[in-house]
Amino acid sequence: MISSGAVPVVRLTEVFRQAAQSRIITSAHRINQGTIPDLSRPEGDSDFYFVQADDPETAVPRIIRTGKDPHPEALRP
């Protein structure tokens, strides 16, 4: 999708408010380098969680639920 130009793309090039070891930051850098970020479930609180969904019908409600309640329990299927 990114290379197609069909959707707007923004690239993270500068860190503003996250700590240097933030999972958001390390994941973004890995993605920009073309590698897969660490998608494992973190122990305790984190600022980056991977939510598995195999189809849009599953993904949309999970994304909405996560936006309303960002606690890790909300990420469970």
All heavy atoms as a GROMACS GRO file, in nm:
protein
  598
    1MET      N    1   0.082  -0.118   0.000
    1MET     CA    2   0.000   0.000   0.000
    1MET      C    3   0.087   0.125   0.000
    1MET      O    4   0.052   0.222  -0.065
    1MET     CB    5  -0.092   0.000   0.122
    1MET     CG    6  -0.205  -0.099   0.109
    1MET     SD    7  -0.326  -0.110   0.244
    1MET     CE    8  -0.326   0.043   0.324
    2ILE      N    9   0.195   0.120   0.076
    2ILE     CA   10   0.281   0.239   0.084
    2ILE      C   11   0.338   0.273  -0.053
    2ILE      O   12   0.330   0.386  -0.098
    2ILE     CB   13   0.393   0.218   0.188
    2ILE    CG1   14   0.332   0.214   0.328
    2ILE    CG2   15   0.498   0.327   0.177
    2ILE    CD1   16   0.428   0.177   0.437
    3SER      N   17   0.395   0.174  -0.122
    3SER     CA   18   0.456   0.204  -0.252
    3SER      C   19   0.356   0.239  -0.360
    3SER      O   20   0.392   0.300  -0.458
    3SER     CB   21   0.539   0.089  -0.305
    3SER     OG   22   0.565  -0.011  -0.220
    4SER      N   23   0.230   0.200  -0.341
    4SER     CA   24   0.130   0.228  -0.444
    4SER      C   25   0.096   0.376  -0.452
    4SER      O   26   0.046   0.423  -0.553
    4SER     CB   27   0.002   0.150  -0.416
    4SER     OG   28  -0.069   0.207  -0.307
    5GLY      N   29   0.117   0.450  -0.342
    5GLY     CA   30   0.079   0.590  -0.340
    5GLY      C   31  -0.070   0.610  -0.318
    5GLY      O   32  -0.120   0.722  -0.325
    6ALA      N   33  -0.143   0.501  -0.292
    6ALA     CA   34  -0.288   0.509  -0.276
    6ALA      C   35  -0.329   0.572  -0.143
    6ALA      O   36  -0.441   0.622  -0.130
    6ALA     CB   37  -0.351   0.370  -0.287
    7VAL      N   38  -0.240   0.569  -0.046
    7VAL     CA   39  -0.271   0.626   0.085
    7VAL      C   40  -0.158   0.720   0.127
    7VAL      O   41  -0.043   0.700   0.090
    7VAL     CB   42  -0.289   0.516   0.193
    7VAL    CG1   43  -0.410   0.430   0.164
    7VAL    CG2   44  -0.165   0.429   0.204
    8PRO      N   45  -0.192   0.823   0.204
    8PRO     CA   46  -0.085   0.913   0.251
    8PRO      C   47   0.009   0.838   0.346
    8PRO      O   48  -0.035   0.751   0.420
    8PRO     CB   49  -0.160   1.022   0.327
    8PRO     CG   50  -0.304   1.007   0.291
    8PRO     CD   51  -0.324   0.868   0.244
    9VAL      N   52   0.136   0.871   0.342
    9VAL     CA   53   0.236   0.806   0.425
    9VAL      C   54   0.314   0.911   0.503
    9VAL      O   55   0.351   1.015   0.449
    9VAL     CB   56   0.334   0.724   0.337
    9VAL    CG1   57   0.445   0.664   0.421
    9VAL    CG2   58   0.259   0.616   0.260
   10VAL      N   59   0.335   0.883   0.630
   10VAL     CA   60   0.417   0.969   0.715
   10VAL      C   61   0.526   0.881   0.775
   10VAL      O   62   0.499   0.770   0.818
   10VAL     CB   63   0.332   1.032   0.828
   10VAL    CG1   64   0.419   1.113   0.922
   10VAL    CG2   65   0.221   1.117   0.770
   11ARG      N   66   0.648   0.928   0.776
   11ARG     CA   67   0.759   0.850   0.831
   11ARG      C   68   0.811   0.916   0.958
   11ARG      O   69   0.830   1.037   0.962
   11ARG     CB   70   0.871   0.838   0.731
   11ARG     CG   71   0.830   0.763   0.607
   11ARG     CD   72   0.952   0.715   0.530
   11ARG     NE   73   0.913   0.651   0.407
   11ARG     CZ   74   0.879   0.524   0.394
   11ARG    NH1   75   0.879   0.447   0.499
   11ARG    NH2   76   0.847   0.474   0.277
   12LEU      N   77   0.832   0.834   1.059
   12LEU     CA   78   0.889   0.882   1.185
   12LEU      C   79   1.039   0.898   1.166
   12LEU      O   80   1.109   0.802   1.136
   12LEU     CB   81   0.861   0.782   1.297
   12LEU     CG   82   0.926   0.812   1.432
   12LEU    CD1   83   0.868   0.939   1.491
   12LEU    CD2   84   0.906   0.695   1.526
   13THR      N   85   1.086   1.020   1.176
   13THR     CA   86   1.229   1.045   1.159
   13THR      C   87   1.290   1.112   1.282
   13THR      O   88   1.411   1.120   1.294
   13THR     CB   89   1.256   1.134   1.037
   13THR    OG1   90   1.186   1.258   1.053
   13THR    CG2   91   1.212   1.066   0.908
   14GLU      N   92   1.206   1.161   1.371
   14GLU     CA   93   1.256   1.231   1.489
   14GLU      C   94   1.170   1.194   1.609
   14GLU      O   95   1.049   1.187   1.600
   14GLU     CB   96   1.249   1.382   1.465
   14GLU     CG   97   1.322   1.464   1.565
   14GLU     CD   98   1.327   1.611   1.525
   14GLU    OE1   99   1.316   1.640   1.405
   14GLU    OE2  100   1.338   1.693   1.615
   15VAL      N  101   1.236   1.168   1.722
   15VAL     CA  102   1.166   1.132   1.845
   15VAL      C  103   1.133   1.259   1.922
   15VAL      O  104   1.219   1.343   1.944
   15VAL     CB  105   1.255   1.040   1.933
   15VAL    CG1  106   1.185   1.008   2.063
   15VAL    CG2  107   1.291   0.914   1.857
   16PHE      N  108   1.006   1.274   1.960
   16PHE     CA  109   0.965   1.393   2.032
   16PHE      C  110   0.936   1.365   2.179
   16PHE      O  111   1.001   1.420   2.266
   16PHE     CB  112   0.842   1.457   1.966
   16PHE     CG  113   0.874   1.522   1.835
   16PHE    CD1  114   0.851   1.455   1.717
   16PHE    CD2  115   0.930   1.647   1.831
   16PHE    CE1  116   0.881   1.514   1.596
   16PHE    CE2  117   0.962   1.707   1.710
   16PHE     CZ  118   0.937   1.640   1.592
   17ARG      N  119   0.839   1.280   2.208
   17ARG     CA  120   0.796   1.265   2.347
   17ARG      C  121   0.822   1.128   2.407
   17ARG      O  122   0.807   1.110   2.526
   17ARG     CB  123   0.647   1.297   2.359
   17ARG     CG  124   0.619   1.442   2.327
   17ARG     CD  125   0.477   1.479   2.363
   17ARG     NE  126   0.454   1.617   2.331
   17ARG     CZ  127   0.379   1.660   2.231
   17ARG    NH1  128   0.317   1.574   2.155
   17ARG    NH2  129   0.364   1.788   2.209
   18GLN      N  130   0.856   1.028   2.329
   18GLN     CA  131   0.878   0.895   2.382
   18GLN      C  132   1.021   0.880   2.432
   18GLN      O  133   1.113   0.945   2.381
   18GLN     CB  134   0.853   0.788   2.275
   18GLN     CG  135   0.710   0.744   2.264
   18GLN     CD  136   0.623   0.845   2.193
   18GLN    OE1  137   0.670   0.922   2.112
   18GLN    NE2  138   0.496   0.848   2.227
   19ALA      N  139   1.039   0.792   2.529
   19ALA     CA  140   1.173   0.760   2.577
   19ALA      C  141   1.247   0.686   2.466
   19ALA      O  142   1.185   0.619   2.383
   19ALA     CB  143   1.164   0.673   2.701
   20ALA      N  144   1.378   0.695   2.466
   20ALA     CA  145   1.458   0.633   2.359
   20ALA      C  146   1.434   0.483   2.349
   20ALA      O  147   1.440   0.426   2.241
   20ALA     CB  148   1.605   0.662   2.383
   21GLN      N  149   1.406   0.417   2.460
   21GLN     CA  150   1.383   0.272   2.458
   21GLN      C  151   1.235   0.237   2.451
   21GLN      O  152   1.197   0.123   2.473
   21GLN     CB  153   1.448   0.207   2.580
   21GLN     CG  154   1.599   0.213   2.576
   21GLN     CD  155   1.655   0.154   2.447
   21GLN    OE1  156   1.621   0.044   2.408
   21GLN    NE2  157   1.741   0.229   2.380
   22SER      N  158   1.150   0.333   2.419
   22SER     CA  159   1.008   0.308   2.401
   22SER      C  160   0.989   0.202   2.294
   22SER      O  161   1.057   0.201   2.193
   22SER     CB  162   0.941   0.439   2.358
   22SER     OG  163   0.822   0.414   2.289
   23ARG      N  164   0.895   0.111   2.316
   23ARG     CA  165   0.868   0.008   2.215
   23ARG      C  166   0.812   0.071   2.088
   23ARG      O  167   0.829   0.016   1.980
   23ARG     CB  168   0.774  -0.099   2.270
   23ARG     CG  169   0.846  -0.190   2.370
   23ARG     CD  170   0.763  -0.308   2.409
   23ARG     NE  171   0.759  -0.404   2.298
   23ARG     CZ  172   0.674  -0.505   2.290
   23ARG    NH1  173   0.584  -0.522   2.384
   23ARG    NH2  174   0.677  -0.587   2.188
   24ILE      N  175   0.746   0.185   2.100
   24ILE     CA  176   0.698   0.254   1.979
   24ILE      C  177   0.818   0.296   1.895
   24ILE      O  178   0.821   0.274   1.773
   24ILE     CB  179   0.613   0.378   2.015
   24ILE    CG1  180   0.481   0.336   2.079
   24ILE    CG2  181   0.590   0.466   1.892
   24ILE    CD1  182   0.399   0.452   2.132
   25ILE      N  183   0.916   0.353   1.959
   25ILE     CA  184   1.035   0.403   1.889
   25ILE      C  185   1.115   0.288   1.829
   25ILE      O  186   1.150   0.291   1.711
   25ILE     CB  187   1.124   0.487   1.983
   25ILE    CG1  188   1.047   0.608   2.037
   25ILE    CG2  189   1.253   0.530   1.913
   25ILE    CD1  190   0.990   0.698   1.931
   26THR      N  191   1.145   0.186   1.910
   26THR     CA  192   1.225   0.075   1.857
   26THR      C  193   1.150   0.002   1.745
   26THR      O  194   1.211  -0.038   1.646
   26THR     CB  195   1.267  -0.023   1.968
   26THR    OG1  196   1.150  -0.072   2.037
   26THR    CG2  197   1.359   0.043   2.068
   27SER      N  198   1.019  -0.011   1.757
   27SER     CA  199   0.939  -0.076   1.652
   27SER      C  200   0.939   0.008   1.525
   27SER      O  201   0.954  -0.046   1.414
   27SER     CB  202   0.796  -0.100   1.700
   27SER     OG  203   0.795  -0.186   1.811
   28ALA      N  204   0.923   0.138   1.538
   28ALA     CA  205   0.922   0.226   1.421
   28ALA      C  206   1.057   0.221   1.349
   28ALA      O  207   1.061   0.215   1.225
   28ALA     CB  208   0.890   0.369   1.463
   29HIS      N  209   1.165   0.221   1.424
   29HIS     CA  210   1.297   0.214   1.361
   29HIS      C  211   1.315   0.081   1.287
   29HIS      O  212   1.367   0.079   1.176
   29HIS     CB  213   1.409   0.232   1.464
   29HIS     CG  214   1.425   0.374   1.509
   29HIS    ND1  215   1.453   0.478   1.423
   29HIS    CD2  216   1.416   0.430   1.631
   29HIS    CE1  217   1.462   0.591   1.489
   29HIS    NE2  218   1.438   0.565   1.617
   30ARG      N  219   1.269  -0.027   1.348
   30ARG     CA  220   1.281  -0.158   1.280
   30ARG      C  221   1.198  -0.159   1.152
   30ARG      O  222   1.244  -0.209   1.049
   30ARG     CB  223   1.236  -0.269   1.373
   30ARG     CG  224   1.337  -0.297   1.482
   30ARG     CD  225   1.291  -0.409   1.572
   30ARG     NE  226   1.388  -0.432   1.676
   30ARG     CZ  227   1.368  -0.514   1.777
   30ARG    NH1  228   1.256  -0.582   1.788
   30ARG    NH2  229   1.461  -0.530   1.869
   31ILE      N  230   1.078  -0.106   1.157
   31ILE     CA  231   0.993  -0.101   1.038
   31ILE      C  232   1.060  -0.017   0.929
   31ILE      O  233   1.065  -0.056   0.813
   31ILE     CB  234   0.853  -0.048   1.073
   31ILE    CG1  235   0.779  -0.151   1.158
   31ILE    CG2  236   0.775  -0.012   0.947
   31ILE    CD1  237   0.653  -0.098   1.224
   32ASN      N  238   1.113   0.099   0.967
   32ASN     CA  239   1.181   0.186   0.869
   32ASN      C  240   1.304   0.119   0.809
   32ASN      O  241   1.342   0.148   0.696
   32ASN     CB  242   1.220   0.319   0.932
   32ASN     CG  243   1.101   0.412   0.948
   32ASN    OD1  244   0.998   0.395   0.883
   32ASN    ND2  245   1.114   0.509   1.037
   33GLN      N  246   1.366   0.026   0.885
   33GLN     CA  247   1.484  -0.046   0.835
   33GLN      C  248   1.444  -0.171   0.756
   33GLN      O  249   1.529  -0.244   0.706
   33GLN     CB  250   1.574  -0.087   0.953
   33GLN     CG  251   1.635   0.030   1.023
   33GLN     CD  252   1.695  -0.008   1.158
   33GLN    OE1  253   1.682  -0.120   1.205
   33GLN    NE2  254   1.761   0.088   1.222
   34GLY      N  255   1.313  -0.195   0.746
   34GLY     CA  256   1.266  -0.310   0.670
   34GLY      C  257   1.265  -0.441   0.747
   34GLY      O  258   1.258  -0.547   0.687
   35THR      N  259   1.274  -0.433   0.880
   35THR     CA  260   1.268  -0.555   0.961
   35THR      C  261   1.140  -0.556   1.044
   35THR      O  262   1.079  -0.452   1.068
   35THR     CB  263   1.390  -0.566   1.055
   35THR    OG1  264   1.392  -0.453   1.142
   35THR    CG2  265   1.520  -0.571   0.977
   36ILE      N  266   1.104  -0.675   1.088
   36ILE     CA  267   0.980  -0.690   1.166
   36ILE      C  268   1.008  -0.653   1.311
   36ILE      O  269   1.106  -0.699   1.370
   36ILE     CB  270   0.930  -0.835   1.156
   36ILE    CG1  271   0.894  -0.867   1.012
   36ILE    CG2  272   0.811  -0.858   1.249
   36ILE    CD1  273   0.857  -1.011   0.987
   37PRO      N  274   0.923  -0.570   1.370
   37PRO     CA  275   0.943  -0.535   1.511
   37PRO      C  276   0.912  -0.653   1.602
   37PRO      O  277   0.853  -0.753   1.560
   37PRO     CB  278   0.844  -0.421   1.534
   37PRO     CG  279   0.741  -0.438   1.429
   37PRO     CD  280   0.808  -0.503   1.312
   38ASP      N  281   0.951  -0.641   1.727
   38ASP     CA  282   0.920  -0.743   1.828
   38ASP      C  283   0.770  -0.739   1.854
   38ASP      O  284   0.718  -0.642   1.907
   38ASP     CB  285   0.998  -0.713   1.956
   38ASP     CG  286   0.967  -0.811   2.068
   38ASP    OD1  287   0.893  -0.910   2.045
   38ASP    OD2  288   1.017  -0.788   2.180
   39LEU      N  289   0.700  -0.844   1.814
   39LEU     CA  290   0.555  -0.849   1.828
   39LEU      C  291   0.511  -0.930   1.950
   39LEU      O  292   0.392  -0.951   1.970
   39LEU     CB  293   0.492  -0.906   1.701
   39LEU     CG  294   0.525  -0.830   1.572
   39LEU    CD1  295   0.460  -0.899   1.453
   39LEU    CD2  296   0.483  -0.684   1.581
   40SER      N  297   0.607  -0.974   2.030
   40SER     CA  298   0.571  -1.053   2.148
   40SER      C  299   0.496  -0.966   2.250
   40SER      O  300   0.513  -0.844   2.253
   40SER     CB  301   0.696  -1.114   2.212
   40SER     OG  302   0.781  -1.011   2.260
   41ARG      N  303   0.415  -1.032   2.330
   41ARG     CA  304   0.339  -0.960   2.431
   41ARG      C  305   0.433  -0.919   2.544
   41ARG      O  306   0.502  -1.002   2.601
   41ARG     CB  307   0.228  -1.049   2.484
   41ARG     CG  308   0.136  -0.976   2.575
   41ARG     CD  309   0.019  -1.065   2.620
   41ARG     NE  310  -0.080  -0.979   2.679
   41ARG     CZ  311  -0.192  -0.946   2.620
   41ARG    NH1  312  -0.222  -0.994   2.502
   41ARG    NH2  313  -0.278  -0.865   2.679
   42PRO      N  314   0.440  -0.790   2.575
   42PRO     CA  315   0.531  -0.745   2.680
   42PRO      C  316   0.481  -0.786   2.819
   42PRO      O  317   0.361  -0.806   2.839
   42PRO     CB  318   0.528  -0.592   2.666
   42PRO     CG  319   0.396  -0.564   2.605
   42PRO     CD  320   0.364  -0.680   2.517
   43GLU      N  321   0.573  -0.799   2.910
   43GLU     CA  322   0.535  -0.822   3.048
   43GLU      C  323   0.512  -0.686   3.112
   43GLU      O  324   0.594  -0.597   3.101
   43GLU     CB  325   0.645  -0.898   3.122
   43GLU     CG  326   0.661  -1.040   3.072
   43GLU     CD  327   0.757  -1.119   3.156
   43GLU    OE1  328   0.775  -1.086   3.274
   43GLU    OE2  329   0.814  -1.215   3.102
   44GLY      N  330   0.399  -0.668   3.175
   44GLY     CA  331   0.368  -0.540   3.238
   44GLY      C  332   0.319  -0.438   3.135
   44GLY      O  333   0.282  -0.472   3.024
   45ASP      N  334   0.321  -0.313   3.176
   45ASP     CA  335   0.272  -0.205   3.090
   45ASP      C  336   0.371  -0.178   2.977
   45ASP      O  337   0.491  -0.195   2.992
   45ASP     CB  338   0.253  -0.076   3.171
   45ASP     CG  339   0.134  -0.086   3.266
   45ASP    OD1  340   0.044  -0.168   3.238
   45ASP    OD2  341   0.132  -0.012   3.364
   46SER      N  342   0.318  -0.135   2.864
   46SER     CA  343   0.401  -0.103   2.749
   46SER      C  344   0.331   0.005   2.668
   46SER      O  345   0.213   0.032   2.688
   46SER     CB  346   0.420  -0.228   2.663
   46SER     OG  347   0.498  -0.198   2.549
   47ASP      N  348   0.404   0.065   2.577
   47ASP     CA  349   0.344   0.164   2.489
   47ASP      C  350   0.325   0.108   2.348
   47ASP      O  351   0.290   0.180   2.256
   47ASP     CB  352   0.428   0.292   2.485
   47ASP     CG  353   0.569   0.269   2.437
   47ASP    OD1  354   0.606   0.152   2.410
   47ASP    OD2  355   0.645   0.366   2.428
   48PHE      N  356   0.349  -0.023   2.329
   48PHE     CA  357   0.333  -0.085   2.198
   48PHE      C  358   0.283  -0.227   2.217
   48PHE      O  359   0.343  -0.306   2.288
   48PHE     CB  360   0.467  -0.088   2.124
   48PHE     CG  361   0.460  -0.155   1.989
   48PHE    CD1  362   0.424  -0.083   1.877
   48PHE    CD2  363   0.492  -0.289   1.975
   48PHE    CE1  364   0.418  -0.144   1.752
   48PHE    CE2  365   0.486  -0.351   1.851
   48PHE     CZ  366   0.449  -0.278   1.740
   49TYR      N  367   0.170  -0.257   2.155
   49TYR     CA  368   0.112  -0.391   2.159
   49TYR      C  369   0.076  -0.433   2.018
   49TYR      O  370   0.025  -0.352   1.941
   49TYR     CB  371  -0.015  -0.395   2.244
   49TYR     CG  372   0.007  -0.361   2.388
   49TYR    CD1  373  -0.008  -0.232   2.435
   49TYR    CD2  374   0.044  -0.460   2.480
   49TYR    CE1  375   0.012  -0.200   2.568
   49TYR    CE2  376   0.064  -0.430   2.613
   49TYR     CZ  377   0.049  -0.300   2.657
   49TYR     OH  378   0.069  -0.270   2.788
   50PHE      N  379   0.099  -0.559   1.986
   50PHE     CA  380   0.056  -0.614   1.858
   50PHE      C  381  -0.078  -0.683   1.880
   50PHE      O  382  -0.093  -0.763   1.972
   50PHE     CB  383   0.159  -0.714   1.806
   50PHE     CG  384   0.116  -0.785   1.681
   50PHE    CD1  385   0.110  -0.716   1.560
   50PHE    CD2  386   0.079  -0.918   1.683
   50PHE    CE1  387   0.069  -0.781   1.444
   50PHE    CE2  388   0.039  -0.983   1.568
   50PHE     CZ  389   0.034  -0.915   1.449
   51VAL      N  390  -0.174  -0.652   1.797
   51VAL     CA  391  -0.307  -0.712   1.808
   51VAL      C  392  -0.328  -0.800   1.684
   51VAL      O  393  -0.336  -0.749   1.573
   51VAL     CB  394  -0.418  -0.604   1.816
   51VAL    CG1  395  -0.554  -0.668   1.828
   51VAL    CG2  396  -0.391  -0.512   1.935
   52GLN      N  397  -0.334  -0.931   1.706
   52GLN     CA  398  -0.353  -1.026   1.596
   52GLN      C  399  -0.497  -1.023   1.548
   52GLN      O  400  -0.590  -1.027   1.628
   52GLN     CB  401  -0.319  -1.168   1.643
   52GLN     CG  402  -0.341  -1.275   1.538
   52GLN     CD  403  -0.242  -1.265   1.422
   52GLN    OE1  404  -0.125  -1.240   1.443
   52GLN    NE2  405  -0.291  -1.285   1.302
   53ALA      N  406  -0.514  -1.014   1.418
   53ALA     CA  407  -0.647  -1.023   1.356
   53ALA      C  408  -0.627  -1.073   1.214
   53ALA      O  409  -0.545  -1.019   1.140
   53ALA     CB  410  -0.717  -0.889   1.356
   54ASP      N  411  -0.700  -1.176   1.178
   54ASP     CA  412  -0.682  -1.237   1.047
   54ASP      C  413  -0.769  -1.178   0.937
   54ASP      O  414  -0.751  -1.209   0.820
   54ASP     CB  415  -0.707  -1.388   1.057
   54ASP     CG  416  -0.604  -1.456   1.146
   54ASP    OD1  417  -0.487  -1.413   1.145
   54ASP    OD2  418  -0.641  -1.550   1.218
   55ASP      N  419  -0.866  -1.094   0.976
   55ASP     CA  420  -0.953  -1.036   0.874
   55ASP      C  421  -1.009  -0.904   0.927
   55ASP      O  422  -1.006  -0.878   1.046
   55ASP     CB  423  -1.067  -1.132   0.838
   55ASP     CG  424  -1.143  -1.177   0.961
   55ASP    OD1  425  -1.209  -1.092   1.025
   55ASP    OD2  426  -1.136  -1.296   0.995
   56PRO      N  427  -1.060  -0.818   0.837
   56PRO     CA  428  -1.112  -0.687   0.879
   56PRO      C  429  -1.227  -0.697   0.979
   56PRO      O  430  -1.239  -0.614   1.068
   56PRO     CB  431  -1.159  -0.623   0.749
   56PRO     CG  432  -1.085  -0.693   0.641
   56PRO     CD  433  -1.061  -0.832   0.691
   57GLU      N  434  -1.310  -0.801   0.966
   57GLU     CA  435  -1.424  -0.815   1.058
   57GLU      C  436  -1.377  -0.837   1.201
   57GLU      O  437  -1.446  -0.801   1.296
   57GLU     CB  438  -1.514  -0.932   1.013
   57GLU     CG  439  -1.586  -0.908   0.882
   57GLU     CD  440  -1.497  -0.924   0.759
   57GLU    OE1  441  -1.392  -0.991   0.766
   57GLU    OE2  442  -1.532  -0.867   0.655
   58THR      N  443  -1.260  -0.897   1.218
   58THR     CA  444  -1.203  -0.917   1.351
   58THR      C  445  -1.122  -0.794   1.394
   58THR      O  446  -1.128  -0.753   1.509
   58THR     CB  447  -1.111  -1.041   1.350
   58THR    OG1  448  -1.185  -1.154   1.306
   58THR    CG2  449  -1.053  -1.069   1.487
   59ALA      N  450  -1.050  -0.736   1.300
   59ALA     CA  451  -0.959  -0.625   1.332
   59ALA      C  452  -1.032  -0.500   1.378
   59ALA      O  453  -0.993  -0.437   1.477
   59ALA     CB  454  -0.871  -0.593   1.212
   60VAL      N  455  -1.136  -0.461   1.307
   60VAL     CA  456  -1.203  -0.333   1.335
   60VAL      C  457  -1.254  -0.325   1.479
   60VAL      O  458  -1.223  -0.229   1.550
   60VAL     CB  459  -1.314  -0.304   1.232
   60VAL    CG1  460  -1.399  -0.185   1.275
   60VAL    CG2  461  -1.253  -0.280   1.095
   61PRO      N  462  -1.331  -0.423   1.529
   61PRO     CA  463  -1.378  -0.412   1.668
   61PRO      C  464  -1.264  -0.410   1.769
   61PRO      O  465  -1.272  -0.341   1.871
   61PRO     CB  466  -1.468  -0.535   1.688
   61PRO     CG  467  -1.489  -0.595   1.556
   61PRO     CD  468  -1.387  -0.539   1.462
   62ARG      N  469  -1.157  -0.484   1.741
   62ARG     CA  470  -1.043  -0.485   1.834
   62ARG      C  471  -0.974  -0.350   1.837
   62ARG      O  472  -0.934  -0.301   1.942
   62ARG     CB  473  -0.944  -0.594   1.795
   62ARG     CG  474  -0.996  -0.731   1.827
   62ARG     CD  475  -0.892  -0.837   1.802
   62ARG     NE  476  -0.953  -0.967   1.817
   62ARG     CZ  477  -0.897  -1.080   1.782
   62ARG    NH1  478  -0.775  -1.079   1.730
   62ARG    NH2  479  -0.959  -1.195   1.799
   63ILE      N  480  -0.960  -0.287   1.721
   63ILE     CA  481  -0.897  -0.155   1.716
   63ILE      C  482  -0.983  -0.053   1.790
   63ILE      O  483  -0.932   0.028   1.868
   63ILE     CB  484  -0.873  -0.112   1.569
   63ILE    CG1  485  -0.767  -0.202   1.506
   63ILE    CG2  486  -0.834   0.035   1.560
   63ILE    CD1  487  -0.757  -0.190   1.356
   64ILE      N  488  -1.112  -0.057   1.768
   64ILE     CA  489  -1.203   0.036   1.836
   64ILE      C  490  -1.197   0.013   1.987
   64ILE      O  491  -1.186   0.108   2.065
   64ILE     CB  492  -1.346   0.022   1.782
   64ILE    CG1  493  -1.351   0.074   1.639
   64ILE    CG2  494  -1.446   0.096   1.871
   64ILE    CD1  495  -1.480   0.044   1.566
   65ARG      N  496  -1.202  -0.114   2.029
   65ARG     CA  497  -1.197  -0.146   2.172
   65ARG      C  498  -1.066  -0.098   2.234
   65ARG      O  499  -1.063  -0.042   2.343
   65ARG     CB  500  -1.215  -0.296   2.192
   65ARG     CG  501  -1.234  -0.335   2.337
   65ARG     CD  502  -1.274  -0.481   2.353
   65ARG     NE  503  -1.166  -0.569   2.310
   65ARG     CZ  504  -1.183  -0.676   2.235
   65ARG    NH1  505  -1.302  -0.709   2.189
   65ARG    NH2  506  -1.080  -0.752   2.202
   66THR      N  507  -0.956  -0.115   2.161
   66THR     CA  508  -0.825  -0.071   2.211
   66THR      C  509  -0.820   0.081   2.224
   66THR      O  510  -0.761   0.134   2.318
   66THR     CB  511  -0.713  -0.121   2.118
   66THR    OG1  512  -0.723  -0.263   2.110
   66THR    CG2  513  -0.577  -0.083   2.169
   67GLY      N  514  -0.881   0.152   2.129
   67GLY     CA  515  -0.884   0.298   2.137
   67GLY      C  516  -0.963   0.348   2.256
   67GLY      O  517  -0.931   0.450   2.315
   68LYS      N  518  -1.066   0.274   2.293
   68LYS     CA  519  -1.148   0.314   2.407
   68LYS      C  520  -1.084   0.274   2.540
   68LYS      O  521  -1.101   0.342   2.640
   68LYS     CB  522  -1.286   0.249   2.397
   68LYS     CG  523  -1.370   0.304   2.285
   68LYS     CD  524  -1.504   0.235   2.279
   68LYS     CE  525  -1.591   0.290   2.168
   68LYS     NZ  526  -1.720   0.221   2.159
   69ASP      N  527  -1.013   0.161   2.541
   69ASP     CA  528  -0.952   0.110   2.664
   69ASP      C  529  -0.814   0.056   2.631
   69ASP      O  530  -0.801  -0.057   2.587
   69ASP     CB  531  -1.039  -0.001   2.725
   69ASP     CG  532  -0.983  -0.054   2.856
   69ASP    OD1  533  -0.881  -0.002   2.905
   69ASP    OD2  534  -1.042  -0.149   2.909
   70PRO      N  535  -0.709   0.137   2.648
   70PRO     CA  536  -0.575   0.097   2.605
   70PRO      C  537  -0.505  -0.002   2.698
   70PRO      O  538  -0.389  -0.034   2.676
   70PRO     CB  539  -0.500   0.230   2.601
   70PRO     CG  540  -0.568   0.314   2.703
   70PRO     CD  541  -0.713   0.272   2.698
   71HIS      N  542  -0.573  -0.052   2.800
   71HIS     CA  543  -0.508  -0.148   2.890
   71HIS      C  544  -0.493  -0.283   2.821
   71HIS      O  545  -0.576  -0.321   2.738
   71HIS     CB  546  -0.589  -0.162   3.019
   71HIS     CG  547  -0.588  -0.036   3.099
   71HIS    ND1  548  -0.683   0.061   3.082
   71HIS    CD2  549  -0.503   0.009   3.192
   71HIS    CE1  550  -0.656   0.161   3.164
   71HIS    NE2  551  -0.547   0.132   3.231
   72PRO      N  552  -0.389  -0.358   2.854
   72PRO     CA  553  -0.362  -0.485   2.787
   72PRO      C  554  -0.479  -0.582   2.787
   72PRO      O  555  -0.497  -0.657   2.692
   72PRO     CB  556  -0.244  -0.544   2.865
   72PRO     CG  557  -0.178  -0.426   2.926
   72PRO     CD  558  -0.287  -0.325   2.952
   73GLU      N  559  -0.562  -0.580   2.890
   73GLU     CA  560  -0.678  -0.670   2.895
   73GLU      C  561  -0.772  -0.644   2.779
   73GLU      O  562  -0.839  -0.734   2.730
   73GLU     CB  563  -0.754  -0.656   3.026
   73GLU     CG  564  -0.673  -0.688   3.150
   73GLU     CD  565  -0.581  -0.574   3.194
   73GLU    OE1  566  -0.618  -0.456   3.178
   73GLU    OE2  567  -0.472  -0.603   3.244
   74ALA      N  568  -0.780  -0.522   2.732
   74ALA     CA  569  -0.870  -0.486   2.622
   74ALA      C  570  -0.822  -0.545   2.490
   74ALA      O  571  -0.897  -0.554   2.395
   74ALA     CB  572  -0.881  -0.335   2.609
   75LEU      N  573  -0.696  -0.586   2.484
   75LEU     CA  574  -0.639  -0.638   2.360
   75LEU      C  575  -0.672  -0.785   2.339
   75LEU      O  576  -0.651  -0.839   2.232
   75LEU     CB  577  -0.488  -0.620   2.361
   75LEU     CG  578  -0.441  -0.476   2.376
   75LEU    CD1  579  -0.290  -0.472   2.390
   75LEU    CD2  580  -0.486  -0.392   2.260
   76ARG      N  581  -0.721  -0.850   2.441
   76ARG     CA  582  -0.753  -0.993   2.428
   76ARG      C  583  -0.874  -1.012   2.338
   76ARG      O  584  -0.966  -0.932   2.339
   76ARG     CB  585  -0.781  -1.051   2.566
   76ARG     CG  586  -0.658  -1.053   2.654
   76ARG     CD  587  -0.679  -1.142   2.774
   76ARG     NE  588  -0.555  -1.146   2.850
   76ARG     CZ  589  -0.535  -1.080   2.963
   76ARG    NH1  590  -0.633  -1.009   3.016
   76ARG    NH2  591  -0.421  -1.088   3.026
   77PRO      N  592  -0.872  -1.122   2.261
   77PRO     CA  593  -0.987  -1.149   2.171
   77PRO      C  594  -1.116  -1.168   2.247
   77PRO      O  595  -1.122  -1.198   2.359
   77PRO     CB  596  -0.947  -1.276   2.098
   77PRO     CG  597  -0.804  -1.301   2.127
   77PRO     CD  598  -0.767  -1.218   2.246
   0.00000   0.00000   0.00000
